Amino acid sequence: MSLKHTFSVIFYLTLLATLYAQTELLARWCVTTEAEEKKCESFVEELGKVKALGVGASNVRSYYKDESNLNDFSNMPELSCVRAADNFACMDLFDQNEVDLITLEAGQGYFAGRYHSMRPIVAEKYDLTPGTPLEYHAVAVKRTGTNVFLNTLRDKNACIPGIGSAAGWVYPVSHMLNVSLITVNECNALVKTVLNFFNEMCLPGALNSFYNPFGNNPASVCQLCRGSGEQKCTSSDPHAGFDGAFRCLNNGGDIAFLREDTVMMSTMDLQNYELLCPYSTTRPVEQFQDCNFGKVPNDVVMTSNMKSDIEVMKYRQFLIQMSDWFGPNKPYEDRFSIFSSRAWLYLERRNLLFNDATKELVEIGPDRDRYYTWVDNKFRAALNNLNKCPISVVRLCVISNAEREKCERMVEVFRGKDIKPNLDCIMAPSTLACMKLVANGDADITVLDPGDVYKAGVIYGLVPFAAEDYGDMSATVKIVAAARKRDLYMTLFNLKDKRACHSGIGRGDGWIIPLNIYIETQQFIPAQCTIFENIGQLFTRSCIPGALDKDYNPSQLPVNLCEGCQGGGYRKCQRNSEELYYGATGAFRCLVENAGDVAFVHHLTVGDNTDGRNQAIWARNRRSDDYELLCKDGTRVPIENWASCYLGVVPGAAMVTGSHVSQKDRDIYWNIFSYGQQFFSSDIDGDFHMFDSGLFYADLIFSDEAVRLIPISPDRQNYENYLGWDFINQIKNLDEYQCVPISGGMCTYVGTLTVICTTVFTLLFHYL
């Protein structure tokens, strides 16, 4: 680089740095109530007046020994006020870079940091003694003389400053869970658990989508709240915050969870209140050091973690400067008292912008300037205790490396959302092996195709408790036969010497329905134990994953049942995702890649993998109008006419567990995935999708076509009621032609394919 070019680069870099330094830094403060907005606007007005006084303000110069912090208004951020519905709405505004500053209690600050990438920059200090810890005590307050003790709290009315609050929620609720005063019957539903313990409550924020993902938190969680319209039960509610919770105590509450100084900062007679100690004793409100639920880090002013270090430094300097100008006994306190809400008491609000008990704002050291270091291990332990669940781990059985990898990723993202109990992954070599692990208690759950649900119920007594739904809440799917449009003369009645793509042996979509169609349309007339030979003679070759597996076809013949499959090496024709043509999507891929002439798939499969909906290489640039459906009456129709051209209806894939598992535990299993799909069911948003398998695989654990899981009612949690007798009868119709023993036993091979087994055949699975 020439000297001229070097100077040019230096010049432009200097210019950019100068422009950046001169860029006005905004300090948009997020407020949630009318009173807080009025105080904020008054603060902006008074700050403007002070800045207008300029450097020569004698009262300021005389106050400071070091005048260097007074002589530069140019770097001071431009303060403004932004109104939001509540603190959670403020956090959303931080995500959108529409606000810059807010004061939050430690518990909600932890939430803001973890889920909204925010960080603390200064802390409130409630005394002027150097070196005192930045912490206060969480206490429970009741009215003097009332029959309210820890062991009599059940069915009492509770006032809580806000969900997630360290002093008002995390510490006291964690303690009550820890001593088994509150018992957990439903995991991931702490609000409902606490509400089942108390009678009426005011728990602001409890209807926020994060804490109420299913929208089913009972309305009584807000019964004691006093807000109107959209304010009710939010952090803008008159009964929200510590002063609001104390007001709630005087308006129908029996117990309020507060800070140590809430009552003492009020105008009420202290003799009318007393502290409820963690072990059912009581103390005067002044004795909070001996009667509390824990020490809580002081409230902090937070900003976005996306701010640069320079911006954060400027915010920190600005806030400390404001504390030094407008704090107690500071030079501009007579103009504006930054830590007082006295002027807005007519709006029945305290602790506006900052806690009224604040004496000054102090810098947070570099060792505590993140949300996770501002709180201590005791807070984290209490927070973890809120996720208490009767079951510690649920083991999901999967059948391939790809499924295991997806399962492990699901474990990570579920833990990231604190979904309890923890999920774990167990890999088995086959679906039958998973069934056995679940039956023996070595795994807890697995996901099965409806054909496998039958076998799991008959052989191992497994029961379905949740089902895939594909968009219409019926938890069923229609099976269709897809063919290339250019194969004009092929129908369901002339499949001889064609090539077939099946999703897998024993499956409802790729085996039970198609085989019954072959028999119904007289493509062949089977005899006892000849079904594999019949299919081998009907088609020149097929891909039926698992067709040469001894568990399904003891003779492992004829080999052309697997010749159309495309798994490499040992993966070829496996009954799992290692085989590229396994599953409904795999069967359609088999057709697309010209490995077959007809594919038996779901009614959604063709549409979901054409017209740009699947970006995998094999599906890219495929058009849906290149394919047609073969109907039972011998006609062909476009794929969108599946409602009038389907071969049968099968139940959706189901999640199963052992019959020995209690209904309570089954509900917990369901709750994990019900909660999980609230975050991860979308195939568009986020980095993990429960119902998507990426570009290289299909139908891992769940079907890619599924849109949700739905619970199966207890009266249908057995294979007969879930599958229905129409489907079961189609399974039984094939039993005598397959001759697959339940397990073990001696089988004699007569001729080429005929098998005589000395054990019970599938015909006798259910002791008909």
Disulfide bonds with the S-S distance in Angstrom:
Cys30-Cys90 1.94
Cys40-Cys81 2.04
Cys159-Cys248 2.05
Cys187-Cys389 1.82
Cys202-Cys225 2.08
Cys222-Cys233 1.98
Cys277-Cys291 2.02
Cys397-Cys434 1.96
Cys407-Cys425 2.06
Cys501-Cys590 2.06
Cys529-Cys739 1.84
Cys543-Cys565 2.07
Cys562-Cys573 1.86
Cys631-Cys645 1.99
